[in-house]
């Protein structure tokens, strides 16, 4: 499944206003789309900072578990970050899915499930 196809599938989720695949070491967008006034480059760079900060926190706490996803809840939006487990093996860069949803029109549990499924489909292409 190509990066652009993954982004297209993410944008089909009810209430999706921004979707991207991001290199979390650099914050650069690999593929993305925005249907709002949110600047995709700034949004994904901020999300990458959160991923990096959480990863460092887990190291400091000596927690061996890997991050599945990170949810930031705002008054009117959900920001979901899902790390792609094997992405660095395939592309040389650690990647994550980043999705911004309108809170009042988005089924959060369904959106998280769709991101899990997209991650699994991506992983199956790496085998």
C-alpha positions as CSV (number, residue, x, y, z in Angstrom):
1,X,0.0,0.0,0.0
2,X,1.5,3.3,-1.1
3,X,1.9,6.3,1.3
4,X,-0.6,8.3,-0.8
5,X,-3.1,5.5,-0.7
6,X,-2.8,5.3,3.1
7,X,-3.4,9.1,3.3
8,X,-6.4,8.8,1.0
9,X,-7.9,6.1,3.2
10,X,-7.3,8.3,6.3
11,X,-9.0,11.2,4.7
12,X,-12.1,9.1,4.1
13,X,-12.7,8.9,7.9
14,X,-15.7,11.0,8.9
15,X,-14.5,14.4,10.1
16,X,-10.9,14.0,8.9
17,X,-9.4,17.4,8.2
18,X,-5.7,16.5,8.0
19,X,-3.8,13.3,7.4
20,X,-0.1,12.5,6.9
21,X,2.7,10.1,7.1
22,X,5.6,11.7,8.9
23,X,9.2,11.0,9.6
24,X,9.3,11.5,13.4
25,X,13.1,12.1,13.6
26,X,12.8,15.2,11.3
27,X,9.1,16.0,11.4
28,X,9.0,16.0,7.6
29,X,5.8,15.0,5.8
30,X,6.3,12.0,3.5
31,X,2.7,12.2,2.2
32,X,-0.1,14.3,3.4
33,X,-3.4,16.1,2.7
34,X,-5.2,18.9,4.6
35,X,-8.7,20.1,4.1
36,X,-8.5,22.9,6.6
37,X,-6.5,26.0,7.4
38,X,-4.1,23.9,9.5
39,X,-0.6,24.1,8.1
40,X,0.4,20.5,7.5
41,X,4.1,21.1,8.0
42,X,3.7,22.9,11.3
43,X,1.1,20.4,12.5
44,X,3.2,17.3,11.7
45,X,6.4,18.9,13.2
46,X,4.5,19.5,16.4
47,X,3.3,15.9,16.4
48,X,6.8,14.7,15.8
49,X,8.0,16.7,18.9
50,X,5.3,15.0,21.0
51,X,6.4,11.5,19.8
52,X,10.0,12.3,20.5
53,X,9.3,13.7,23.9
54,X,7.1,10.6,24.8
55,X,9.8,8.2,23.6
56,X,12.4,10.0,25.7
57,X,10.1,9.8,28.7
58,X,9.7,6.1,28.3
59,X,13.5,5.7,28.1
60,X,14.0,7.7,31.3
61,X,11.4,5.7,33.1
62,X,13.0,2.5,31.8
63,X,9.7,1.3,30.3
64,X,10.3,-1.2,27.6
65,X,6.9,-1.1,25.9
66,X,6.5,0.5,22.5
67,X,4.1,3.3,21.8
68,X,1.1,2.3,19.7
69,X,-0.6,5.6,19.5
70,X,-0.8,9.0,21.1
71,X,-4.1,11.0,21.4
72,X,-4.3,14.7,22.0
73,X,-7.9,15.8,22.7
74,X,-8.9,19.5,22.1
75,X,-12.2,21.2,22.5
76,X,-13.1,20.6,18.9
77,X,-10.5,18.2,17.5
78,X,-8.7,14.9,18.0
79,X,-5.1,14.6,17.0
80,X,-4.1,10.9,16.7
81,X,-0.5,9.8,16.1
82,X,0.1,6.1,15.4
83,X,3.7,4.8,15.0
84,X,4.4,2.5,12.1
85,X,6.4,-0.3,13.7
86,X,8.6,-1.5,10.9
87,X,8.9,1.7,8.9
88,X,12.5,2.3,9.7
89,X,13.5,-1.1,8.5
90,X,11.8,-0.5,5.1
91,X,12.4,3.2,4.5
92,X,15.4,3.9,6.7
93,X,13.2,6.4,8.7
94,X,10.9,5.9,11.6
95,X,7.4,7.0,10.5
96,X,4.0,7.6,12.0
97,X,0.5,8.2,10.8
98,X,-1.0,11.5,11.9
99,X,-4.7,12.2,11.7
100,X,-6.6,15.3,12.8
101,X,-10.4,14.9,13.2
102,X,-13.3,17.3,13.9
103,X,-14.4,16.1,17.3
104,X,-18.1,16.6,16.9
105,X,-18.4,14.6,13.7
106,X,-15.8,11.8,14.2
107,X,-16.1,8.4,15.7
108,X,-12.9,8.2,17.7
109,X,-12.9,4.5,18.3
110,X,-13.5,3.7,14.7
111,X,-10.8,6.1,13.5
112,X,-8.3,4.4,15.8
113,X,-9.3,1.0,14.5
114,X,-8.9,2.2,10.9
115,X,-5.4,3.5,11.7
116,X,-4.6,0.1,13.2
117,X,-5.8,-1.6,10.1
118,X,-3.8,0.7,7.8
119,X,-0.7,0.0,9.9
120,X,-1.3,-3.7,9.6
121,X,-1.8,-3.4,5.8
122,X,1.4,-1.4,5.6
123,X,3.3,-3.9,7.7
124,X,2.1,-6.8,5.4
125,X,3.7,-5.1,2.4
126,X,7.1,-5.1,4.1
127,X,7.2,-8.9,4.6
